[in-house]
Amino acid sequence: MTSRITSGGEHNVLQSQTFKRIIRNYDLYLLFLPTLAYFIIFHYVPMYGLQIAFKNFNPVKGIAGSPWVGFDNFERFFESYQLTTIIRNTLGISIYELLVAFPAPIILALMINQLTSERFKRFVQTITYAPHFISTVVVVGIVYLLLSPKTGAVNSFLGLFGIDPIFFMGSPDWFKTVFVFSGVWQSVGWGTIIYLAALTAVNPDLHEAATVDGATKLQRVLHVDIPSIMPTVIIMLIMNMGHIMSVGFEKVYLMQNQLNIDSSETIQTYVYKAGLVQAQYSYASAIGLFNTVINFILLIAVNQLSKSMKQSSLW
C-alpha cells in the first residue's frame, strides 16, 4: 500500500514538473504547433482513407458506403502480368541510387572538408548546391537537351570520337543510368550539408595527433574523418532503406515515354495511371499500401540489424 502511494506521489510530481516545463517554454511549443498540425492534417487524418484498399470504392457511395472486398485488390495486383516488371524497375532504380547517389555526397563532403581556402570552399559549395533549387521539370528539360541525338552536347562530343549518336531518352538500357546520374548532379551538393556539419564536430586534436604520427591526408580521412561521421552515415542509410521502394513520381514520369517504358514503369507511375487516369481508386490504394508496408518492414529490419551490430539506430 505504501509503495503504491509513493509511486502515485512520484507520478504527480513528474506531471507537475512536465507541466511547469511546458509553461516555461511555451514559446517553443507554439513554434512547434504548425508542424504538428501539418503532420496530423496531411499525414495522419488521411489514413482513414486507407480502408478503400479493402473495398470496391464508389465515389457516389463514399468510403463508408462502399462494399468490402477483402484482399481482392491485392490479389489482382499480385496476379498482374506487370508485377514483375514494376517491382524489378522500382528495385533496380532504388538499388542503383543507393550504390551511386548515396555515397556521392559523403565523398564530396570529405573532399570539400580538405580544402584549405575558405573562399574556394564556399565557391565549390555554391556551385554544387545550386542545382538543388532547379525544379524537376527544368532538370528533365536540360537532360533532354544535353542528350538529344541530333543537337545534344553529349552526342556531339561522342561524334568527335566517331561514335554514332545514341538516343539515350528512348533507350530502356540507358534510362536508369540517366535517371540516377542526373539525380546525383541535382542533389549531391545539397546532400553534403549534413555530412559537412558532422565533420565540423570532429575533434581537431585527432588530426593533430595523426599529423604528428606522419599520417597523410588520405590516411587522416580514412582513419579520422570517416569513423567520426559513421554514425551519421548509418542513420542516413537506414532512412534511405526505408524509401527503397519509393523512387519518386515526378521525375520518372517526365522522363518516361513509350520507347523506354520497359525500364521506367515503377510502382509510383503505375499507381498514378491506375488511380487517377483509370479511376481505379481501390486498386491503386492497395498498391500504395503494399508499397508502404514493404518500406516500413525494411526500415524496421535495417534499424534492428544496426542495433544488433552495436551501431547507431533511429530508436
ABEGO torsion letter per residue (X at the ends): XAAAAAAAAAAAAAAAAAAAAAAAAAAAAAAAAAAAAAAAAAAAAAAAAAAAAABBBBAAAEAAABBBAEAAAAAAAAABAAAAAAAAAAAAAAAAAAAAAAAAAAAAAAAAAABABAAAAAAAAAAAAAAAABBAAAAAAAAAAAABAAABAAAAAAAAAGBBBBBAAABAAAAAAAAAAAAAAAAAAAAAAAAAAAAAABBAAAAAAAAAAGBBAAAAAAAAAAAAAAAAAAAAAAAAAAAAABAEAAAAAAABBAAAAAAABBAAAAAAAAAAAAGBAAAAAAAAAAAAAAAAAAAAAAAAAAAAAGBBBAX
